[in-house]
């Protein structure tokens, strides 16, 4: 199993079973995980259906491993769309980790590609993000609309800023 996914899985299991935060050993981490800072999303699916997804647009921790641990706990217990994951569900979970690249301001939706780029929409302090290459998201317009909805930005509002970013997806 990919080390990023293994870290998220071990974190979720430890937290759900023992209410304790997982502390990986150095040999469980890649150099990138212990030294790089980046935003990351942890997505959890159960039998193909989304069960939790929480992440950070920009780094909030001093290394990627801590970012993944924090977001794995949040995705499994604090995603407001779902109840907390239970111990009975652990064996049925599929987990992936997306490590975000640096967001890049863009002038037009024409600079997006739903398979390659995630999108961030911003209006004042409101900001919404949608990861790239998601099932059912086949057009740039739909990708932007979902991100706007997540940010609470109305479709008739003007002055919306767009950003794109790439991810490295670990499955």
LOLODREN-327110 format. One record per residue (C-alpha): residue in one letter; chain; x, y, z. Coordinates in Angstrom, 2 decimals, always signed. Layout:
<sites>
+------+------+---------+---------+---------+
! code ! unit !       u !       v !       w !
+------+------+---------+---------+---------+
!    a !    A !       X !       Y !       Z !
...
+------+------+---------+---------+---------+
</sites>
This chain:
<sites>
+------+------+---------+---------+---------+
! code ! unit !       u !       v !       w !
+------+------+---------+---------+---------+
!    x !    A !   +0.00 !   +0.00 !   +0.00 !
!    x !    A !   +1.17 !   +3.53 !   -0.78 !
!    x !    A !   +2.84 !   +5.15 !   +2.25 !
!    x !    A !   +0.57 !   +8.22 !   +2.14 !
!    x !    A !   -2.56 !   +6.06 !   +2.15 !
!    x !    A !   -1.08 !   +3.78 !   +4.82 !
!    x !    A !   -0.45 !   +6.80 !   +7.06 !
!    x !    A !   -4.04 !   +7.99 !   +6.64 !
!    x !    A !   -5.41 !   +4.46 !   +7.22 !
!    x !    A !   -3.30 !   +3.90 !  +10.36 !
!    x !    A !   -4.35 !   +7.31 !  +11.67 !
!    x !    A !   -8.06 !   +6.65 !  +11.13 !
!    x !    A !   -7.92 !   +3.20 !  +12.71 !
!    x !    A !   -5.97 !   +4.40 !  +15.77 !
!    x !    A !   -8.28 !   +7.37 !  +16.28 !
!    x !    A !  -11.53 !   +5.43 !  +15.81 !
!    x !    A !  -10.46 !   +2.45 !  +17.94 !
!    x !    A !   -8.50 !   +4.22 !  +20.70 !
!    x !    A !   -9.26 !   +7.97 !  +20.41 !
!    x !    A !   -5.53 !   +8.55 !  +20.10 !
!    x !    A !   -3.50 !  +10.39 !  +17.48 !
!    x !    A !   -1.23 !   +8.15 !  +15.42 !
!    x !    A !   +2.51 !   +8.86 !  +15.57 !
!    x !    A !   +4.32 !   +7.23 !  +12.65 !
!    x !    A !   +7.90 !   +6.05 !  +12.91 !
!    x !    A !  +10.49 !   +7.61 !  +10.59 !
!    x !    A !  +10.69 !   +4.47 !   +8.42 !
!    x !    A !   +6.95 !   +4.76 !   +7.68 !
!    x !    A !   +7.45 !   +8.16 !   +6.03 !
!    x !    A !   +8.94 !   +9.27 !   +2.75 !
!    x !    A !  +11.40 !  +12.17 !   +2.72 !
!    x !    A !   +8.65 !  +14.36 !   +1.25 !
!    x !    A !   +6.25 !  +13.48 !   +4.06 !
!    x !    A !   +8.72 !  +14.45 !   +6.80 !
!    x !    A !  +10.20 !  +17.57 !   +5.20 !
!    x !    A !   +7.73 !  +19.13 !   +2.74 !
!    x !    A !   +4.85 !  +21.43 !   +3.66 !
!    x !    A !   +1.75 !  +21.25 !   +1.45 !
!    x !    A !   -2.00 !  +21.28 !   +1.56 !
!    x !    A !   -3.54 !  +17.81 !   +1.46 !
!    x !    A !   -6.95 !  +16.19 !   +1.29 !
!    x !    A !   -7.94 !  +12.84 !   +2.73 !
!    x !    A !  -10.95 !  +11.26 !   +1.00 !
!    x !    A !  -12.74 !   +8.24 !   +2.41 !
!    x !    A !  -15.14 !   +6.06 !   +0.44 !
!    x !    A !  -17.22 !   +3.12 !   +1.60 !
!    x !    A !  -18.40 !   +0.72 !   -1.10 !
!    x !    A !  -17.86 !   +3.43 !   -3.71 !
!    x !    A !  -19.77 !   +6.18 !   -1.88 !
!    x !    A !  -18.13 !   +9.21 !   -0.32 !
!    x !    A !  -17.93 !   +8.80 !   +3.46 !
!    x !    A !  -15.73 !  +11.77 !   +4.37 !
!    x !    A !  -13.38 !  +14.27 !   +2.78 !
!    x !    A !  -11.48 !  +17.03 !   +4.55 !
!    x !    A !   -8.36 !  +18.87 !   +3.57 !
!    x !    A !   -6.34 !  +22.02 !   +3.58 !
!    x !    A !   -5.73 !  +24.34 !   +0.63 !
!    x !    A !   -2.41 !  +25.48 !   +2.07 !
!    x !    A !   -0.22 !  +23.84 !   +4.71 !
!    x !    A !   -1.21 !  +24.35 !   +8.35 !
!    x !    A !   +1.33 !  +21.97 !   +9.90 !
!    x !    A !   +5.12 !  +21.86 !   +9.85 !
!    x !    A !   +5.26 !  +18.80 !   +7.56 !
!    x !    A !   +3.08 !  +16.86 !   +5.14 !
!    x !    A !   +2.84 !  +13.83 !   +7.45 !
!    x !    A !   +1.22 !  +15.95 !  +10.19 !
!    x !    A !   -1.10 !  +17.51 !   +7.60 !
!    x !    A !   -2.24 !  +14.03 !   +6.53 !
!    x !    A !   -2.72 !  +12.85 !  +10.14 !
!    x !    A !   -4.81 !  +15.92 !  +11.01 !
!    x !    A !   -6.94 !  +15.70 !   +7.87 !
!    x !    A !   -7.45 !  +11.93 !   +8.21 !
!    x !    A !   -8.90 !  +12.44 !  +11.69 !
!    x !    A !  -11.09 !  +15.30 !  +10.48 !
!    x !    A !  -12.32 !  +13.38 !   +7.41 !
!    x !    A !  -13.27 !  +10.37 !   +9.51 !
!    x !    A !  -14.90 !  +12.23 !  +12.39 !
!    x !    A !  -15.71 !  +15.86 !  +11.53 !
!    x !    A !  -16.97 !  +16.06 !   +7.95 !
!    x !    A !  -20.30 !  +17.85 !   +8.58 !
!    x !    A !  -22.00 !  +15.88 !   +5.79 !
!    x !    A !  -21.57 !  +12.54 !   +7.57 !
!    x !    A !  -21.64 !  +10.95 !  +11.00 !
!    x !    A !  -18.30 !   +9.87 !  +12.43 !
!    x !    A !  -16.92 !   +6.61 !  +11.10 !
!    x !    A !  -17.42 !   +3.67 !  +13.43 !
!    x !    A !  -15.11 !   +0.77 !  +14.19 !
!    x !    A !  -17.48 !   -1.59 !  +12.34 !
!    x !    A !  -16.89 !   +0.33 !   +9.10 !
!    x !    A !  -13.08 !   +0.32 !   +9.12 !
!    x !    A !  -12.60 !   -2.79 !   +6.98 !
!    x !    A !  -14.89 !   -1.41 !   +4.25 !
!    x !    A !  -13.09 !   +1.92 !   +3.71 !
!    x !    A !  -11.15 !   +3.00 !   +0.66 !
!    x !    A !   -8.84 !   +5.93 !   +1.35 !
!    x !    A !   -6.92 !   +8.26 !   -0.89 !
!    x !    A !   -4.66 !  +11.22 !   -0.22 !
!    x !    A !   -4.28 !  +14.18 !   -2.56 !
!    x !    A !   -1.20 !  +16.36 !   -2.09 !
!    x !    A !   -1.92 !  +19.80 !   -3.52 !
!    x !    A !   +0.43 !  +21.79 !   -5.68 !
!    x !    A !   +0.72 !  +25.55 !   -5.35 !
!    x !    A !   -2.48 !  +27.34 !   -6.48 !
!    x !    A !   -2.06 !  +29.51 !   -9.58 !
!    x !    A !   -4.34 !  +32.48 !  -10.32 !
!    x !    A !   -6.04 !  +32.16 !  -13.71 !
!    x !    A !   -7.88 !  +34.70 !  -15.86 !
!    x !    A !  -10.47 !  +32.42 !  -17.40 !
!    x !    A !  -12.24 !  +29.08 !  -16.97 !
!    x !    A !  -10.67 !  +28.20 !  -20.35 !
!    x !    A !   -7.44 !  +27.59 !  -18.40 !
!    x !    A !   -9.03 !  +24.70 !  -16.49 !
!    x !    A !   -9.25 !  +21.00 !  -17.30 !
!    x !    A !  -11.42 !  +18.97 !  -14.88 !
!    x !    A !   -9.20 !  +15.91 !  -15.21 !
!    x !    A !   -5.89 !  +17.73 !  -14.61 !
!    x !    A !   -6.66 !  +20.75 !  -12.39 !
!    x !    A !   -8.58 !  +21.34 !   -9.22 !
!    x !    A !  -10.24 !  +24.72 !   -8.84 !
!    x !    A !  -10.47 !  +27.30 !   -6.07 !
!    x !    A !  -13.09 !  +30.05 !   -6.31 !
!    x !    A !  -12.77 !  +33.09 !   -4.11 !
!    x !    A !  -14.91 !  +36.14 !   -3.37 !
!    x !    A !  -13.72 !  +38.21 !   -0.42 !
!    x !    A !  -13.24 !  +35.88 !   +2.55 !
!    x !    A !  -15.34 !  +33.07 !   +1.00 !
!    x !    A !  -13.40 !  +30.32 !   -0.70 !
!    x !    A !  -14.40 !  +26.96 !   -2.14 !
!    x !    A !  -12.27 !  +24.16 !   -3.57 !
!    x !    A !  -12.95 !  +21.14 !   -5.73 !
!    x !    A !  -10.34 !  +18.49 !   -6.43 !
!    x !    A !   -9.62 !  +17.39 !  -10.00 !
!    x !    A !  -10.66 !  +14.17 !  -11.69 !
!    x !    A !  -13.78 !  +13.46 !   -9.63 !
!    x !    A !  -16.40 !  +11.00 !  -10.81 !
!    x !    A !  -19.42 !  +12.80 !  -12.26 !
!    x !    A !  -17.64 !  +16.13 !  -12.69 !
!    x !    A !  -17.21 !  +16.26 !  -16.45 !
!    x !    A !  -17.28 !  +19.98 !  -17.29 !
!    x !    A !  -15.38 !  +23.03 !  -16.09 !
!    x !    A !  -18.70 !  +24.84 !  -15.56 !
!    x !    A !  -19.93 !  +22.11 !  -13.21 !
!    x !    A !  -16.58 !  +22.03 !  -11.37 !
!    x !    A !  -16.74 !  +25.80 !  -10.78 !
!    x !    A !  -20.43 !  +25.64 !   -9.79 !
!    x !    A !  -19.73 !  +23.04 !   -7.09 !
!    x !    A !  -16.80 !  +25.04 !   -5.73 !
!    x !    A !  -18.95 !  +28.20 !   -5.67 !
!    x !    A !  -21.73 !  +26.38 !   -3.84 !
!    x !    A !  -19.23 !  +25.10 !   -1.25 !
!    x !    A !  -18.04 !  +28.69 !   -0.72 !
!    x !    A !  -21.54 !  +30.11 !   -0.47 !
!    x !    A !  -20.93 !  +32.30 !   -3.53 !
!    x !    A !  -24.00 !  +33.12 !   -5.61 !
!    x !    A !  -23.93 !  +32.45 !   -9.35 !
!    x !    A !  -24.80 !  +36.08 !  -10.12 !
!    x !    A !  -21.96 !  +37.54 !   -8.05 !
!    x !    A !  -19.24 !  +39.47 !   -9.86 !
!    x !    A !  -15.53 !  +39.76 !   -9.11 !
!    x !    A !  -14.90 !  +36.07 !   -8.43 !
!    x !    A !  -11.26 !  +35.02 !   -8.51 !
!    x !    A !  -10.27 !  +31.64 !   -9.94 !
!    x !    A !   -7.22 !  +29.55 !   -9.13 !
!    x !    A !   -6.13 !  +26.18 !  -10.44 !
!    x !    A !   -3.85 !  +23.60 !   -8.89 !
!    x !    A !   -2.58 !  +20.12 !   -9.64 !
!    x !    A !   -2.51 !  +17.22 !   -7.22 !
!    x !    A !   -0.55 !  +14.08 !   -6.74 !
!    x !    A !   -3.17 !  +11.47 !   -5.89 !
!    x !    A !   -2.19 !   +8.51 !   -3.71 !
!    x !    A !   -4.58 !   +5.55 !   -3.81 !
+------+------+---------+---------+---------+
</sites>
